[in-house]
Each structure stands twice: as structure tokens, then as C-alpha cells.
Amino acid sequence: MNTILETYELAPGKANSLPKSEIFFSITIPTSLKDTITNILGVRTTMGSDKYLGLLSKVGRSKEANFGFIKDQIWHKINKWRSKGLSKAGREVMIKPVLQSITSYIMSKFLLPPKLIDAIDKMINPFWCGHGGSMRRGMP
């Protein structure tokens, strides 16, 4: 009889590395049960505050606070590009593969709050249209 983890491994055809794996428990789980499970599986316990592939392992109630780093990344890139005096085509080339890929990857895993999406749009739109920074002209 297969265990749940063995069944999970069969689907993608890849093996789990339990020594590299971590498990997160709710605060309501007794310590003795946590110890038993981690010993049986051979995994470590985590607080859920770690990042994996650039994303938080656990998202709390305030998604805006958890995903604020997205705005920071985008703002940093836009400010770096503004000093280069890019043409409209150059700005488009930078926005589509770079800025949109940051949000697309995260949005494939999590539902981002509309407020955060609006804030990101408000940063990208002036850069796209050519307002602010060293850009002098808007859309043609």
C-alpha cells in the first residue's frame, strides 16, 4: 500500500527529498503530535515565514503587507530604467517581459488584492506613457 507521499511522487514522476522538506503546523496542534509527525516523516518544522522560489511559504491576513515586496521590486526597476531615456518601444520591451513576469508568476499562485494591483498599475502607467522622470512626452 502506497503512502500519501508516494502517491504524490507518482503523479509528476519525481521523488520528494524529505530531508530538504519542511512542514508547517497550526498553533492548535500539540507539540507531542508535531514531534511524532516530524520524526515519522523525517522533515523539519518551519514557522511559515520562509521564502521558497521567491514567495512566502505562508501568507497571513494582510496580503498587502505580505506582497509589498512586489511594489518595491517594480518601483526599483522603473526608477533604474527612467534614467536611461528609453523610447516608447524600449519601455514596452522592459515592461512586458520583466515587470509583467514578476506579477504573473505570483498571481499564478496567489490572488493579489485589488488595491495592490491598482498601486502597481499606477507605477507602471506613467512610465509606459512617458510621464515623470526624464520622460518629457506622453503617448503619441
Phi and psi in radians as a Rosetta constraint file:
Dihedral C 1 N 2 CA 2 C 2 CIRCULARHARMONIC -1.384 0.35
Dihedral N 2 CA 2 C 2 N 3 CIRCULARHARMONIC 2.519 0.35
Dihedral C 2 N 3 CA 3 C 3 CIRCULARHARMONIC -1.401 0.35
Dihedral N 3 CA 3 C 3 N 4 CIRCULARHARMONIC 2.973 0.35
Dihedral C 3 N 4 CA 4 C 4 CIRCULARHARMONIC -1.057 0.35
Dihedral N 4 CA 4 C 4 N 5 CIRCULARHARMONIC -0.736 0.35
Dihedral C 4 N 5 CA 5 C 5 CIRCULARHARMONIC -1.159 0.35
Dihedral N 5 CA 5 C 5 N 6 CIRCULARHARMONIC -0.643 0.35
Dihedral C 5 N 6 CA 6 C 6 CIRCULARHARMONIC -1.165 0.35
Dihedral N 6 CA 6 C 6 N 7 CIRCULARHARMONIC -0.683 0.35
Dihedral C 6 N 7 CA 7 C 7 CIRCULARHARMONIC -1.117 0.35
Dihedral N 7 CA 7 C 7 N 8 CIRCULARHARMONIC -0.707 0.35
Dihedral C 7 N 8 CA 8 C 8 CIRCULARHARMONIC -1.101 0.35
Dihedral N 8 CA 8 C 8 N 9 CIRCULARHARMONIC -0.658 0.35
Dihedral C 8 N 9 CA 9 C 9 CIRCULARHARMONIC -1.158 0.35
Dihedral N 9 CA 9 C 9 N 10 CIRCULARHARMONIC -0.565 0.35
Dihedral C 9 N 10 CA 10 C 10 CIRCULARHARMONIC -1.167 0.35
Dihedral N 10 CA 10 C 10 N 11 CIRCULARHARMONIC -0.593 0.35
Dihedral C 10 N 11 CA 11 C 11 CIRCULARHARMONIC -1.051 0.35
Dihedral N 11 CA 11 C 11 N 12 CIRCULARHARMONIC -0.984 0.35
Dihedral C 11 N 12 CA 12 C 12 CIRCULARHARMONIC -1.497 0.35
Dihedral N 12 CA 12 C 12 N 13 CIRCULARHARMONIC -0.193 0.35
Dihedral C 12 N 13 CA 13 C 13 CIRCULARHARMONIC 1.357 0.35
Dihedral N 13 CA 13 C 13 N 14 CIRCULARHARMONIC 0.419 0.35
Dihedral C 13 N 14 CA 14 C 14 CIRCULARHARMONIC -2.180 0.35
Dihedral N 14 CA 14 C 14 N 15 CIRCULARHARMONIC 2.597 0.35
Dihedral C 14 N 15 CA 15 C 15 CIRCULARHARMONIC -1.550 0.35
Dihedral N 15 CA 15 C 15 N 16 CIRCULARHARMONIC 2.502 0.35
Dihedral C 15 N 16 CA 16 C 16 CIRCULARHARMONIC -1.408 0.35
Dihedral N 16 CA 16 C 16 N 17 CIRCULARHARMONIC 2.486 0.35
Dihedral C 16 N 17 CA 17 C 17 CIRCULARHARMONIC -1.817 0.35
Dihedral N 17 CA 17 C 17 N 18 CIRCULARHARMONIC 1.627 0.35
Dihedral C 17 N 18 CA 18 C 18 CIRCULARHARMONIC -1.092 0.35
Dihedral N 18 CA 18 C 18 N 19 CIRCULARHARMONIC -0.644 0.35
Dihedral C 18 N 19 CA 19 C 19 CIRCULARHARMONIC -1.089 0.35
Dihedral N 19 CA 19 C 19 N 20 CIRCULARHARMONIC -0.432 0.35
Dihedral C 19 N 20 CA 20 C 20 CIRCULARHARMONIC -1.580 0.35
Dihedral N 20 CA 20 C 20 N 21 CIRCULARHARMONIC -0.168 0.35
Dihedral C 20 N 21 CA 21 C 21 CIRCULARHARMONIC -1.479 0.35
Dihedral N 21 CA 21 C 21 N 22 CIRCULARHARMONIC 2.715 0.35
Dihedral C 21 N 22 CA 22 C 22 CIRCULARHARMONIC -2.302 0.35
Dihedral N 22 CA 22 C 22 N 23 CIRCULARHARMONIC 2.739 0.35
Dihedral C 22 N 23 CA 23 C 23 CIRCULARHARMONIC -2.301 0.35
Dihedral N 23 CA 23 C 23 N 24 CIRCULARHARMONIC 2.492 0.35
Dihedral C 23 N 24 CA 24 C 24 CIRCULARHARMONIC -1.972 0.35
Dihedral N 24 CA 24 C 24 N 25 CIRCULARHARMONIC 2.295 0.35
Dihedral C 24 N 25 CA 25 C 25 CIRCULARHARMONIC -1.963 0.35
Dihedral N 25 CA 25 C 25 N 26 CIRCULARHARMONIC 2.567 0.35
Dihedral C 25 N 26 CA 26 C 26 CIRCULARHARMONIC -1.146 0.35
Dihedral N 26 CA 26 C 26 N 27 CIRCULARHARMONIC 2.724 0.35
Dihedral C 26 N 27 CA 27 C 27 CIRCULARHARMONIC -1.129 0.35
Dihedral N 27 CA 27 C 27 N 28 CIRCULARHARMONIC -0.366 0.35
Dihedral C 27 N 28 CA 28 C 28 CIRCULARHARMONIC -1.436 0.35
Dihedral N 28 CA 28 C 28 N 29 CIRCULARHARMONIC -0.141 0.35
Dihedral C 28 N 29 CA 29 C 29 CIRCULARHARMONIC -1.389 0.35
Dihedral N 29 CA 29 C 29 N 30 CIRCULARHARMONIC 2.225 0.35
Dihedral C 29 N 30 CA 30 C 30 CIRCULARHARMONIC -1.103 0.35
Dihedral N 30 CA 30 C 30 N 31 CIRCULARHARMONIC 2.554 0.35
Dihedral C 30 N 31 CA 31 C 31 CIRCULARHARMONIC -1.014 0.35
Dihedral N 31 CA 31 C 31 N 32 CIRCULARHARMONIC -0.675 0.35
Dihedral C 31 N 32 CA 32 C 32 CIRCULARHARMONIC -1.091 0.35
Dihedral N 32 CA 32 C 32 N 33 CIRCULARHARMONIC -0.686 0.35
Dihedral C 32 N 33 CA 33 C 33 CIRCULARHARMONIC -1.205 0.35
Dihedral N 33 CA 33 C 33 N 34 CIRCULARHARMONIC -0.703 0.35
Dihedral C 33 N 34 CA 34 C 34 CIRCULARHARMONIC -1.015 0.35
Dihedral N 34 CA 34 C 34 N 35 CIRCULARHARMONIC -0.812 0.35
Dihedral C 34 N 35 CA 35 C 35 CIRCULARHARMONIC -1.087 0.35
Dihedral N 35 CA 35 C 35 N 36 CIRCULARHARMONIC -0.731 0.35
Dihedral C 35 N 36 CA 36 C 36 CIRCULARHARMONIC -1.077 0.35
Dihedral N 36 CA 36 C 36 N 37 CIRCULARHARMONIC -0.825 0.35
Dihedral C 36 N 37 CA 37 C 37 CIRCULARHARMONIC -1.132 0.35
Dihedral N 37 CA 37 C 37 N 38 CIRCULARHARMONIC -0.795 0.35
Dihedral C 37 N 38 CA 38 C 38 CIRCULARHARMONIC -1.151 0.35
Dihedral N 38 CA 38 C 38 N 39 CIRCULARHARMONIC -0.606 0.35
Dihedral C 38 N 39 CA 39 C 39 CIRCULARHARMONIC -1.204 0.35
Dihedral N 39 CA 39 C 39 N 40 CIRCULARHARMONIC -0.717 0.35
Dihedral C 39 N 40 CA 40 C 40 CIRCULARHARMONIC -1.143 0.35
Dihedral N 40 CA 40 C 40 N 41 CIRCULARHARMONIC -0.799 0.35
Dihedral C 40 N 41 CA 41 C 41 CIRCULARHARMONIC -1.404 0.35
Dihedral N 41 CA 41 C 41 N 42 CIRCULARHARMONIC -0.444 0.35
Dihedral C 41 N 42 CA 42 C 42 CIRCULARHARMONIC 1.307 0.35
Dihedral N 42 CA 42 C 42 N 43 CIRCULARHARMONIC 0.627 0.35
Dihedral C 42 N 43 CA 43 C 43 CIRCULARHARMONIC -2.057 0.35
Dihedral N 43 CA 43 C 43 N 44 CIRCULARHARMONIC 2.920 0.35
Dihedral C 43 N 44 CA 44 C 44 CIRCULARHARMONIC -1.685 0.35
Dihedral N 44 CA 44 C 44 N 45 CIRCULARHARMONIC 2.718 0.35
Dihedral C 44 N 45 CA 45 C 45 CIRCULARHARMONIC -1.584 0.35
Dihedral N 45 CA 45 C 45 N 46 CIRCULARHARMONIC 2.486 0.35
Dihedral C 45 N 46 CA 46 C 46 CIRCULARHARMONIC -2.219 0.35
Dihedral N 46 CA 46 C 46 N 47 CIRCULARHARMONIC 2.757 0.35
Dihedral C 46 N 47 CA 47 C 47 CIRCULARHARMONIC -1.477 0.35
Dihedral N 47 CA 47 C 47 N 48 CIRCULARHARMONIC -0.160 0.35
Dihedral C 47 N 48 CA 48 C 48 CIRCULARHARMONIC 1.519 0.35
Dihedral N 48 CA 48 C 48 N 49 CIRCULARHARMONIC 0.102 0.35
Dihedral C 48 N 49 CA 49 C 49 CIRCULARHARMONIC -1.706 0.35
Dihedral N 49 CA 49 C 49 N 50 CIRCULARHARMONIC 0.037 0.35
Dihedral C 49 N 50 CA 50 C 50 CIRCULARHARMONIC -1.361 0.35
Dihedral N 50 CA 50 C 50 N 51 CIRCULARHARMONIC 2.889 0.35
Dihedral C 50 N 51 CA 51 C 51 CIRCULARHARMONIC -1.950 0.35
Dihedral N 51 CA 51 C 51 N 52 CIRCULARHARMONIC 2.536 0.35
Dihedral C 51 N 52 CA 52 C 52 CIRCULARHARMONIC -2.345 0.35
Dihedral N 52 CA 52 C 52 N 53 CIRCULARHARMONIC 2.167 0.35
Dihedral C 52 N 53 CA 53 C 53 CIRCULARHARMONIC 0.938 0.35
Dihedral N 53 CA 53 C 53 N 54 CIRCULARHARMONIC 0.653 0.35
Dihedral C 53 N 54 CA 54 C 54 CIRCULARHARMONIC 1.435 0.35
Dihedral N 54 CA 54 C 54 N 55 CIRCULARHARMONIC 0.001 0.35
Dihedral C 54 N 55 CA 55 C 55 CIRCULARHARMONIC -2.022 0.35
Dihedral N 55 CA 55 C 55 N 56 CIRCULARHARMONIC 2.645 0.35
Dihedral C 55 N 56 CA 56 C 56 CIRCULARHARMONIC -1.158 0.35
Dihedral N 56 CA 56 C 56 N 57 CIRCULARHARMONIC 2.502 0.35
Dihedral C 56 N 57 CA 57 C 57 CIRCULARHARMONIC -1.244 0.35
Dihedral N 57 CA 57 C 57 N 58 CIRCULARHARMONIC -0.616 0.35
Dihedral C 57 N 58 CA 58 C 58 CIRCULARHARMONIC -2.301 0.35
Dihedral N 58 CA 58 C 58 N 59 CIRCULARHARMONIC 2.322 0.35
Dihedral C 58 N 59 CA 59 C 59 CIRCULARHARMONIC -1.848 0.35
Dihedral N 59 CA 59 C 59 N 60 CIRCULARHARMONIC 2.202 0.35
Dihedral C 59 N 60 CA 60 C 60 CIRCULARHARMONIC -1.435 0.35
Dihedral N 60 CA 60 C 60 N 61 CIRCULARHARMONIC -2.918 0.35
Dihedral C 60 N 61 CA 61 C 61 CIRCULARHARMONIC -1.199 0.35
Dihedral N 61 CA 61 C 61 N 62 CIRCULARHARMONIC -0.645 0.35
Dihedral C 61 N 62 CA 62 C 62 CIRCULARHARMONIC -1.566 0.35
Dihedral N 62 CA 62 C 62 N 63 CIRCULARHARMONIC 1.579 0.35
Dihedral C 62 N 63 CA 63 C 63 CIRCULARHARMONIC -1.182 0.35
Dihedral N 63 CA 63 C 63 N 64 CIRCULARHARMONIC -0.524 0.35
Dihedral C 63 N 64 CA 64 C 64 CIRCULARHARMONIC -1.103 0.35
Dihedral N 64 CA 64 C 64 N 65 CIRCULARHARMONIC -0.699 0.35
Dihedral C 64 N 65 CA 65 C 65 CIRCULARHARMONIC -1.233 0.35
Dihedral N 65 CA 65 C 65 N 66 CIRCULARHARMONIC -0.698 0.35
Dihedral C 65 N 66 CA 66 C 66 CIRCULARHARMONIC -1.152 0.35
Dihedral N 66 CA 66 C 66 N 67 CIRCULARHARMONIC -0.606 0.35
Dihedral C 66 N 67 CA 67 C 67 CIRCULARHARMONIC -1.857 0.35
Dihedral N 67 CA 67 C 67 N 68 CIRCULARHARMONIC 0.259 0.35
Dihedral C 67 N 68 CA 68 C 68 CIRCULARHARMONIC -1.070 0.35
Dihedral N 68 CA 68 C 68 N 69 CIRCULARHARMONIC -0.449 0.35
Dihedral C 68 N 69 CA 69 C 69 CIRCULARHARMONIC -1.096 0.35
Dihedral N 69 CA 69 C 69 N 70 CIRCULARHARMONIC -0.425 0.35
Dihedral C 69 N 70 CA 70 C 70 CIRCULARHARMONIC -1.128 0.35
Dihedral N 70 CA 70 C 70 N 71 CIRCULARHARMONIC -0.836 0.35
Dihedral C 70 N 71 CA 71 C 71 CIRCULARHARMONIC -1.034 0.35
Dihedral N 71 CA 71 C 71 N 72 CIRCULARHARMONIC -0.715 0.35
Dihedral C 71 N 72 CA 72 C 72 CIRCULARHARMONIC -1.103 0.35
Dihedral N 72 CA 72 C 72 N 73 CIRCULARHARMONIC -0.759 0.35
Dihedral C 72 N 73 CA 73 C 73 CIRCULARHARMONIC -1.080 0.35
Dihedral N 73 CA 73 C 73 N 74 CIRCULARHARMONIC -0.804 0.35
Dihedral C 73 N 74 CA 74 C 74 CIRCULARHARMONIC -1.147 0.35
Dihedral N 74 CA 74 C 74 N 75 CIRCULARHARMONIC -0.782 0.35
Dihedral C 74 N 75 CA 75 C 75 CIRCULARHARMONIC -1.058 0.35
Dihedral N 75 CA 75 C 75 N 76 CIRCULARHARMONIC -0.742 0.35
Dihedral C 75 N 76 CA 76 C 76 CIRCULARHARMONIC -1.079 0.35
Dihedral N 76 CA 76 C 76 N 77 CIRCULARHARMONIC -0.782 0.35
Dihedral C 76 N 77 CA 77 C 77 CIRCULARHARMONIC -1.170 0.35
Dihedral N 77 CA 77 C 77 N 78 CIRCULARHARMONIC -0.759 0.35
Dihedral C 77 N 78 CA 78 C 78 CIRCULARHARMONIC -1.065 0.35
Dihedral N 78 CA 78 C 78 N 79 CIRCULARHARMONIC -0.787 0.35
Dihedral C 78 N 79 CA 79 C 79 CIRCULARHARMONIC -1.124 0.35
Dihedral N 79 CA 79 C 79 N 80 CIRCULARHARMONIC -0.613 0.35
Dihedral C 79 N 80 CA 80 C 80 CIRCULARHARMONIC -1.171 0.35
Dihedral N 80 CA 80 C 80 N 81 CIRCULARHARMONIC -0.702 0.35
Dihedral C 80 N 81 CA 81 C 81 CIRCULARHARMONIC -1.303 0.35
Dihedral N 81 CA 81 C 81 N 82 CIRCULARHARMONIC -0.521 0.35
Dihedral C 81 N 82 CA 82 C 82 CIRCULARHARMONIC -1.012 0.35
Dihedral N 82 CA 82 C 82 N 83 CIRCULARHARMONIC -0.645 0.35
Dihedral C 82 N 83 CA 83 C 83 CIRCULARHARMONIC -1.245 0.35
Dihedral N 83 CA 83 C 83 N 84 CIRCULARHARMONIC -0.202 0.35
Dihedral C 83 N 84 CA 84 C 84 CIRCULARHARMONIC -1.517 0.35
Dihedral N 84 CA 84 C 84 N 85 CIRCULARHARMONIC -0.183 0.35
Dihedral C 84 N 85 CA 85 C 85 CIRCULARHARMONIC 1.059 0.35
Dihedral N 85 CA 85 C 85 N 86 CIRCULARHARMONIC 0.827 0.35
Dihedral C 85 N 86 CA 86 C 86 CIRCULARHARMONIC -1.224 0.35
Dihedral N 86 CA 86 C 86 N 87 CIRCULARHARMONIC 2.606 0.35
Dihedral C 86 N 87 CA 87 C 87 CIRCULARHARMONIC -1.285 0.35
Dihedral N 87 CA 87 C 87 N 88 CIRCULARHARMONIC 3.007 0.35
Dihedral C 87 N 88 CA 88 C 88 CIRCULARHARMONIC -1.001 0.35
Dihedral N 88 CA 88 C 88 N 89 CIRCULARHARMONIC -0.762 0.35
Dihedral C 88 N 89 CA 89 C 89 CIRCULARHARMONIC -1.127 0.35
Dihedral N 89 CA 89 C 89 N 90 CIRCULARHARMONIC -0.680 0.35
Dihedral C 89 N 90 CA 90 C 90 CIRCULARHARMONIC -1.127 0.35
Dihedral N 90 CA 90 C 90 N 91 CIRCULARHARMONIC -0.711 0.35
Dihedral C 90 N 91 CA 91 C 91 CIRCULARHARMONIC -1.140 0.35
Dihedral N 91 CA 91 C 91 N 92 CIRCULARHARMONIC -0.696 0.35
Dihedral C 91 N 92 CA 92 C 92 CIRCULARHARMONIC -1.097 0.35
Dihedral N 92 CA 92 C 92 N 93 CIRCULARHARMONIC -0.746 0.35
Dihedral C 92 N 93 CA 93 C 93 CIRCULARHARMONIC -1.100 0.35
Dihedral N 93 CA 93 C 93 N 94 CIRCULARHARMONIC -0.599 0.35
Dihedral C 93 N 94 CA 94 C 94 CIRCULARHARMONIC -1.346 0.35
Dihedral N 94 CA 94 C 94 N 95 CIRCULARHARMONIC -0.661 0.35
Dihedral C 94 N 95 CA 95 C 95 CIRCULARHARMONIC -1.203 0.35
Dihedral N 95 CA 95 C 95 N 96 CIRCULARHARMONIC -0.906 0.35
Dihedral C 95 N 96 CA 96 C 96 CIRCULARHARMONIC -1.077 0.35
Dihedral N 96 CA 96 C 96 N 97 CIRCULARHARMONIC -0.996 0.35
Dihedral C 96 N 97 CA 97 C 97 CIRCULARHARMONIC -1.355 0.35
Dihedral N 97 CA 97 C 97 N 98 CIRCULARHARMONIC -0.452 0.35
Dihedral C 97 N 98 CA 98 C 98 CIRCULARHARMONIC -1.694 0.35
Dihedral N 98 CA 98 C 98 N 99 CIRCULARHARMONIC -1.098 0.35
Dihedral C 98 N 99 CA 99 C 99 CIRCULARHARMONIC -1.182 0.35
Dihedral N 99 CA 99 C 99 N 100 CIRCULARHARMONIC -0.737 0.35
Dihedral C 99 N 100 CA 100 C 100 CIRCULARHARMONIC -1.221 0.35
Dihedral N 100 CA 100 C 100 N 101 CIRCULARHARMONIC -0.499 0.35
Dihedral C 100 N 101 CA 101 C 101 CIRCULARHARMONIC -1.228 0.35
Dihedral N 101 CA 101 C 101 N 102 CIRCULARHARMONIC -0.571 0.35
Dihedral C 101 N 102 CA 102 C 102 CIRCULARHARMONIC -1.055 0.35
Dihedral N 102 CA 102 C 102 N 103 CIRCULARHARMONIC -0.886 0.35
Dihedral C 102 N 103 CA 103 C 103 CIRCULARHARMONIC -1.289 0.35
Dihedral N 103 CA 103 C 103 N 104 CIRCULARHARMONIC -0.616 0.35
Dihedral C 103 N 104 CA 104 C 104 CIRCULARHARMONIC -1.083 0.35
Dihedral N 104 CA 104 C 104 N 105 CIRCULARHARMONIC -0.760 0.35
Dihedral C 104 N 105 CA 105 C 105 CIRCULARHARMONIC -1.078 0.35
Dihedral N 105 CA 105 C 105 N 106 CIRCULARHARMONIC -0.835 0.35
Dihedral C 105 N 106 CA 106 C 106 CIRCULARHARMONIC -1.179 0.35
Dihedral N 106 CA 106 C 106 N 107 CIRCULARHARMONIC -0.676 0.35
Dihedral C 106 N 107 CA 107 C 107 CIRCULARHARMONIC -1.247 0.35
Dihedral N 107 CA 107 C 107 N 108 CIRCULARHARMONIC -0.293 0.35
Dihedral C 107 N 108 CA 108 C 108 CIRCULARHARMONIC -1.312 0.35
Dihedral N 108 CA 108 C 108 N 109 CIRCULARHARMONIC -0.289 0.35
Dihedral C 108 N 109 CA 109 C 109 CIRCULARHARMONIC -1.881 0.35
Dihedral N 109 CA 109 C 109 N 110 CIRCULARHARMONIC -0.587 0.35
Dihedral C 109 N 110 CA 110 C 110 CIRCULARHARMONIC -2.329 0.35
Dihedral N 110 CA 110 C 110 N 111 CIRCULARHARMONIC 2.674 0.35
Dihedral C 110 N 111 CA 111 C 111 CIRCULARHARMONIC -1.575 0.35
Dihedral N 111 CA 111 C 111 N 112 CIRCULARHARMONIC 1.949 0.35
Dihedral C 111 N 112 CA 112 C 112 CIRCULARHARMONIC -1.396 0.35
Dihedral N 112 CA 112 C 112 N 113 CIRCULARHARMONIC 2.555 0.35
Dihedral C 112 N 113 CA 113 C 113 CIRCULARHARMONIC -1.158 0.35
Dihedral N 113 CA 113 C 113 N 114 CIRCULARHARMONIC 2.464 0.35
Dihedral C 113 N 114 CA 114 C 114 CIRCULARHARMONIC -0.970 0.35
Dihedral N 114 CA 114 C 114 N 115 CIRCULARHARMONIC -0.588 0.35
Dihedral C 114 N 115 CA 115 C 115 CIRCULARHARMONIC -1.075 0.35
Dihedral N 115 CA 115 C 115 N 116 CIRCULARHARMONIC -0.700 0.35
Dihedral C 115 N 116 CA 116 C 116 CIRCULARHARMONIC -1.201 0.35
Dihedral N 116 CA 116 C 116 N 117 CIRCULARHARMONIC -0.733 0.35
Dihedral C 116 N 117 CA 117 C 117 CIRCULARHARMONIC -1.095 0.35
Dihedral N 117 CA 117 C 117 N 118 CIRCULARHARMONIC -0.734 0.35
Dihedral C 117 N 118 CA 118 C 118 CIRCULARHARMONIC -1.079 0.35
Dihedral N 118 CA 118 C 118 N 119 CIRCULARHARMONIC -0.723 0.35
Dihedral C 118 N 119 CA 119 C 119 CIRCULARHARMONIC -1.119 0.35
Dihedral N 119 CA 119 C 119 N 120 CIRCULARHARMONIC -0.696 0.35
Dihedral C 119 N 120 CA 120 C 120 CIRCULARHARMONIC -1.146 0.35
Dihedral N 120 CA 120 C 120 N 121 CIRCULARHARMONIC -0.759 0.35
Dihedral C 120 N 121 CA 121 C 121 CIRCULARHARMONIC -1.029 0.35
Dihedral N 121 CA 121 C 121 N 122 CIRCULARHARMONIC -0.697 0.35
Dihedral C 121 N 122 CA 122 C 122 CIRCULARHARMONIC -1.194 0.35
Dihedral N 122 CA 122 C 122 N 123 CIRCULARHARMONIC -0.391 0.35
Dihedral C 122 N 123 CA 123 C 123 CIRCULARHARMONIC -1.455 0.35
Dihedral N 123 CA 123 C 123 N 124 CIRCULARHARMONIC -0.710 0.35
Dihedral C 123 N 124 CA 124 C 124 CIRCULARHARMONIC -1.311 0.35
Dihedral N 124 CA 124 C 124 N 125 CIRCULARHARMONIC -0.723 0.35
Dihedral C 124 N 125 CA 125 C 125 CIRCULARHARMONIC -0.997 0.35
Dihedral N 125 CA 125 C 125 N 126 CIRCULARHARMONIC -0.832 0.35
Dihedral C 125 N 126 CA 126 C 126 CIRCULARHARMONIC -1.103 0.35
Dihedral N 126 CA 126 C 126 N 127 CIRCULARHARMONIC -0.627 0.35
Dihedral C 126 N 127 CA 127 C 127 CIRCULARHARMONIC -1.132 0.35
Dihedral N 127 CA 127 C 127 N 128 CIRCULARHARMONIC -0.773 0.35
Dihedral C 127 N 128 CA 128 C 128 CIRCULARHARMONIC -1.095 0.35
Dihedral N 128 CA 128 C 128 N 129 CIRCULARHARMONIC -0.771 0.35
Dihedral C 128 N 129 CA 129 C 129 CIRCULARHARMONIC -1.404 0.35
Dihedral N 129 CA 129 C 129 N 130 CIRCULARHARMONIC -0.257 0.35
Dihedral C 129 N 130 CA 130 C 130 CIRCULARHARMONIC 1.653 0.35
Dihedral N 130 CA 130 C 130 N 131 CIRCULARHARMONIC 0.287 0.35
Dihedral C 130 N 131 CA 131 C 131 CIRCULARHARMONIC -1.627 0.35
Dihedral N 131 CA 131 C 131 N 132 CIRCULARHARMONIC 2.532 0.35
Dihedral C 131 N 132 CA 132 C 132 CIRCULARHARMONIC 1.438 0.35
Dihedral N 132 CA 132 C 132 N 133 CIRCULARHARMONIC 2.909 0.35
Dihedral C 132 N 133 CA 133 C 133 CIRCULARHARMONIC 1.052 0.35
Dihedral N 133 CA 133 C 133 N 134 CIRCULARHARMONIC -2.418 0.35
Dihedral C 133 N 134 CA 134 C 134 CIRCULARHARMONIC -1.552 0.35
Dihedral N 134 CA 134 C 134 N 135 CIRCULARHARMONIC -0.009 0.35
Dihedral C 134 N 135 CA 135 C 135 CIRCULARHARMONIC -1.351 0.35
Dihedral N 135 CA 135 C 135 N 136 CIRCULARHARMONIC 2.313 0.35
Dihedral C 135 N 136 CA 136 C 136 CIRCULARHARMONIC -1.918 0.35
Dihedral N 136 CA 136 C 136 N 137 CIRCULARHARMONIC -0.386 0.35
Dihedral C 136 N 137 CA 137 C 137 CIRCULARHARMONIC -1.979 0.35
Dihedral N 137 CA 137 C 137 N 138 CIRCULARHARMONIC 2.594 0.35
Dihedral C 137 N 138 CA 138 C 138 CIRCULARHARMONIC -1.553 0.35
Dihedral N 138 CA 138 C 138 N 139 CIRCULARHARMONIC -2.732 0.35
Dihedral C 138 N 139 CA 139 C 139 CIRCULARHARMONIC -1.190 0.35
Dihedral N 139 CA 139 C 139 N 140 CIRCULARHARMONIC 2.462 0.35
